[in-house]
């Protein structure tokens, strides 16, 4: 399978996922940035939440990364995926979409 087909399947997995995600509040432990070929890589390291028993490093967009600080809570949404490939999204709170 070519890389392009794999990426297309990942995009479609999220685009066609209509199931409700599991929502969990998680405390931010640390913020980090890095770089990729496309620009910045923004990570939030969060305490264990939901099914995770260990802290997790989650990719987030630049805006969210800029607005939260260690000690703040974020909403971690665990999605099953339309094709059964789970994925995670993170927002400032569980009350926003």
C-alpha angles and dihedrals in degrees: 000000000000123000091246093056091048092051091048090053090051092051092047091046088062098035094055097039105115097163122112113257126229107252123211132174112229131185117235111238100176142356121217136176132200137162136255134180088270097048135268126010112210121197135182117198107210135188118254113293135175112341094353116101094184132055114272135215109222130188114233137173122267095253094056091043090054096048101049130069133193108284094034121113125237132187115249113199119198111204123194094213127230092261096037096265104129120219138178133230126187129206135173093255139359091245094068123075 
